[in-house]
Amino acid sequence: MNDHSRRDFLLNSAHGFGALALSDLLRRDARASEASVTNPLAVKPQHFAAQAKHVIFLFMQGGPSQVETFDPKPAMKKFDGQLLPAELRDFDLAQINTADAKIMAPLFEFQKHGESGIEIASLFPELAKHADKLAVIRSVYHDLFIHGSALTMMHTGTQVLAHPSVGSWVTYGLGSETDSLPAYVAMTDAYFRNGAATFSSGFLPAAYQGTYLRTQGTAIQNLNRPEALQSDEQRRLLDQINQWNARHRDARPGDSRLDARIANYELAFRMQSAAPDLIDLSQETQAIRELYGIDKEPTATFGKMCLLSRRMVERGVRYIHLVDVDWDGHGNCKGNHEGQAKKVDKPIAALLEDLHQRGLLDETLIVWGGEFGRTPIMQGSDGRDHHPYGFSMWMAGGGIQGGKTIGATDDFGFQAVEDKVHVNDIHGTMLSLLGLDHEALTYLFEGREQRLTNVGGYSDFSARLTKA
């Protein structure tokens, strides 16, 4: 080849080198894009600016009474033991007999607390110290009287079974901030009445289901590496399994369980070091242990759950669901609620204080509530029945403006009558505070773009909850 030919070759090839470099970059971008597609927990953009990064849902399973907690009804005292006033006996309240019902006045005294003067029952002396952090919603409602369907509504936005839980929708919408712990964790101090459906991903890809963290014994089952297997050996074994799983998945497009299986193997491998560190409460000071009450009853279990929640927030866990059972005061409602409140009052107050002191409360939305309230009329001689037509919840942190009450029930606590807030409104507001548009967060299932808020909207009460 003469010099002229070599120069021509090099000149012409120069453009080819650039093309080769561009081609390589495009291949790398494609691989990165493919990795994000096959990793269902990759971080996703918000629809708009968020006010919260994390959610801790404090769920009081069984149904705490609104007139014994956050909805004072002094007018009921003069009617205690009497029949309902005539104008209330005609209420069309499914499954509640108002014709010969007798009123049972609130069983605990209410007092005003904080600069805001929010009225809170004497059941919660520790939580009451944080009244100015709370936005109490006194007008929550739905129309489901039975535990099972009401629990399904509170956790999934519908009474239809096999729909995704709130935490699954949040994880689907935002992905995970951490690659060494689950994005969505559920804990309970006794049992989940609806079982694993409480934290199920429903028809969403399986990767978005919650991980159950046990409060006694082994926190996460089947996580520890077998003693005979070294870490590098486990890594090689996992790589080979992932190759086989990927080959299996590629031949079966559309089966989300396979992506979830691969992601779970990887997450479990990383959790072998991260999970023991998370649950090692010996790292906490004695002052913190005493604050949460984890070393004595009756606060030990729920206190541990709340302390673990703070540690999860620090480590990037997105959604944390805590369940306390059982607020089902059909008989001896006073004794039932006293016992339940003693378990959770101190730990919840500690969680609010601890997150605040660490600068984490502003980015962590705390939600408190049950599947319904209780009837203002008595069941038997000293109990209250289920009541979904007007009950109380509260929110704090995560953009919430505390020290306020929203909505109202009538003078006897029967029905939400002012600024009514449906469960779909609660869920829509939670999504909004996380930067997610409840109408845009959808998933195609059974021929329809499904969403957490079903066909409902969410009321403008959300604007009243948030900081200016």
KABEL-V786490 format. One record per backbone hydrogen bond with DSSP energy under -0.5 kcal/mol. CO is the residue of the C=O (numbers start at 1). NH is the residue of the N-H. Records with the same first field share a line. If there is no record, write none. Layout:
# KABEL-V786490
CO: NH + NH
This chain:
# KABEL-V786490
2: 6
3: 7
4: 8
5: 9
6: 10
7: 11
8: 12
9: 13
10: 14
11: 15
12: 16
13: 17
14: 18
15: 19
16: 20
17: 21
18: 22
19: 23
20: 24
21: 25
22: 26
23: 27
24: 28
25: 29
26: 30
27: 31
28: 32
29: 33
30: 34
31: 35
32: 36
33: 37
34: 38
35: 39
38: 40
39: 42
41: 176
54: 365
55: 320
56: 58 + 367
57: 59 + 322
58: 60 + 369
59: 61 + 324
60: 63
61: 326 + 327
65: 68
66: 69 + 70 + 71
69: 121
73: 76
74: 77
76: 79
77: 80
79: 82
82: 103
85: 88 + 89
86: 89
88: 91
91: 93
92: 94
93: 96
95: 97
96: 98
98: 101
101: 84
102: 378
103: 81 + 105
109: 122
111: 120
113: 117 + 118
114: 117
118: 113 + 120
120: 111
121: 124
122: 125
124: 128
126: 129
127: 130
128: 131
130: 133 + 134
131: 134 + 403
133: 397
134: 136 + 403 + 404
135: 395
136: 138 + 406
137: 393
139: 421
140: 391
141: 423
143: 145
146: 150
147: 151
148: 152
149: 153
150: 154
151: 155
152: 156 + 158
153: 157
155: 166
160: 163
165: 169
166: 170
167: 171
168: 172
169: 173
170: 174
171: 175
174: 44
183: 318 + 319
184: 211
185: 321
186: 213
187: 323
191: 193
192: 195
194: 197
195: 198
196: 199
197: 200
199: 210
200: 165
201: 204
205: 208
206: 209
210: 212
211: 186 + 213
212: 214
219: 214
220: 223
226: 229
228: 230
230: 234
231: 235
232: 236
233: 237
234: 238
235: 239
236: 240
237: 241
238: 242
239: 243
240: 244
241: 245
242: 246
243: 247
244: 248
245: 249
246: 250
247: 251
249: 252
252: 255
254: 256
255: 258 + 259
256: 260
257: 261
258: 262
259: 263
260: 264
261: 265
262: 266
263: 267
264: 268
265: 269
266: 270
267: 271
268: 272
269: 272
270: 273 + 274
271: 275 + 276
273: 277
274: 278
275: 279
276: 280
277: 280
279: 281
280: 283
281: 284
285: 289
286: 290
287: 291
288: 292
289: 293 + 294
293: 296
296: 300
299: 303
300: 304
301: 305
302: 306
303: 307
304: 308
305: 309
306: 310
307: 311
308: 312
309: 313
310: 314
311: 315
312: 317
313: 316
316: 177
318: 55
319: 185
320: 57 + 322
321: 187
322: 59
323: 189
324: 61
326: 328
327: 329
328: 330
329: 384
332: 336
333: 337
334: 338
335: 339
336: 340
337: 341
338: 342
339: 343
340: 343 + 344
341: 345
344: 348
345: 349
346: 350
347: 351
348: 352
349: 353
350: 354
351: 355
352: 356
353: 357
354: 358
355: 360 + 361
356: 359
360: 363
361: 364 + 398
363: 53 + 54 + 365
364: 366
365: 56
366: 396
367: 58
368: 394
369: 60
373: 387
376: 104
378: 380
379: 382 + 383
382: 333 + 334
383: 379
385: 375
387: 373
388: 142
389: 416
391: 140
393: 137
394: 368
395: 135
396: 366
397: 400
399: 467
400: 402
404: 136
406: 138
408: 417 + 418
410: 413
415: 410
418: 408
420: 422
421: 141
422: 425 + 426
423: 427
424: 428
425: 429
426: 430
427: 431
428: 432
429: 433
430: 434
431: 434 + 436
432: 435
433: 51 + 52
435: 47 + 48
436: 438
437: 440 + 441
440: 442
443: 445 + 450
445: 448
448: 445 + 450
450: 443
451: 454
453: 456
459: 462
460: 463 + 464
461: 464 + 465
462: 465 + 466
465: 401
